[in-house]
Amino acid sequence: MRGHLTTPAYLADIQARRKLAAKAAVLAAYLRAGVPFDFASARYIRSAEQLDSLRAATLNGTPLAWIDGVRAANDEAYYYWYRAIQLGQIRPT
């Protein structure tokens, strides 16, 4: 396991760690919801449809509104976090 999260890409790049955490969150949300997860269709590829949905997405007015700040720093991580939250599986404690 040493090589998985200790490679230079993850040690030196906070954006890589943000994406990894967001991908893990969306996968966990799908598993908890019992919804089939298709890796190919769930992948963020910056398509026009995905970019449009990101522009419209907001968590404003929710306890998780702070996650909206991730969008400016890392749109891919925000995309996965937003999908996970929309499944209703990640709730604030």
C-alpha positions in Angstrom: 0.0 0.0 0.0 3.0 2.3 0.4 3.0 3.4 -3.2 -0.7 4.3 -3.4 -0.9 7.5 -1.4 2.8 8.3 -0.7 3.8 8.9 -4.3 5.2 12.3 -5.0 2.0 13.3 -6.8 0.0 12.9 -3.7 2.6 14.2 -1.3 3.3 17.4 -3.2 -0.1 18.2 -4.8 -3.0 19.1 -2.6 -5.3 19.2 -5.7 -4.5 15.5 -6.3 -5.5 14.7 -2.7 -8.7 16.7 -3.1 -9.7 14.8 -6.2 -8.9 11.5 -4.5 -11.0 12.3 -1.5 -13.9 13.5 -3.6 -13.8 10.3 -5.8 -13.7 8.2 -2.7 -16.7 10.1 -1.3 -18.8 9.6 -4.4 -18.0 5.9 -4.6 -18.9 5.5 -1.0 -22.2 7.4 -1.5 -23.1 5.1 -4.4 -22.3 2.0 -2.3 -24.3 3.3 0.7 -27.3 4.2 -1.5 -27.2 0.8 -3.2 -27.1 2.5 -6.6 -25.1 0.8 -9.4 -22.0 2.8 -10.2 -20.7 3.0 -13.7 -17.1 4.3 -13.6 -17.2 5.3 -17.3 -20.3 7.5 -17.2 -19.5 8.9 -13.7 -16.0 10.1 -14.8 -15.5 13.9 -14.9 -14.3 14.8 -18.4 -15.2 18.5 -18.5 -17.9 17.9 -21.1 -20.3 20.7 -22.0 -23.0 19.0 -20.0 -20.9 18.6 -16.9 -19.7 22.2 -17.1 -23.3 23.4 -17.4 -24.3 21.3 -14.4 -21.4 22.7 -12.4 -22.3 26.3 -13.2 -25.9 25.6 -12.0 -24.8 23.6 -8.9 -24.8 25.2 -5.5 -25.0 24.1 -1.9 -25.8 27.6 -0.8 -28.3 27.6 2.0 -27.3 24.2 3.2 -24.9 23.1 6.1 -22.5 22.0 3.4 -22.3 25.4 1.6 -18.6 25.6 2.5 -18.0 23.0 -0.2 -19.0 25.5 -2.9 -15.5 27.0 -2.2 -13.9 23.9 -3.6 -15.3 24.6 -7.1 -13.0 27.6 -7.6 -9.9 25.6 -6.6 -10.7 22.3 -8.1 -13.8 21.8 -10.4 -13.3 18.1 -10.7 -13.3 17.5 -6.9 -16.4 19.7 -6.6 -18.1 17.7 -9.3 -17.6 14.5 -7.4 -18.5 16.0 -4.0 -21.7 17.5 -5.4 -22.7 14.1 -6.9 -22.1 12.4 -3.6 -24.1 15.0 -1.7 -26.9 14.8 -4.2 -27.3 11.1 -3.4 -28.1 12.2 0.1 -25.5 10.0 1.7 -23.1 12.6 3.1 -24.7 14.5 5.8 -23.2 17.0 8.3 -22.9 15.7 11.9 
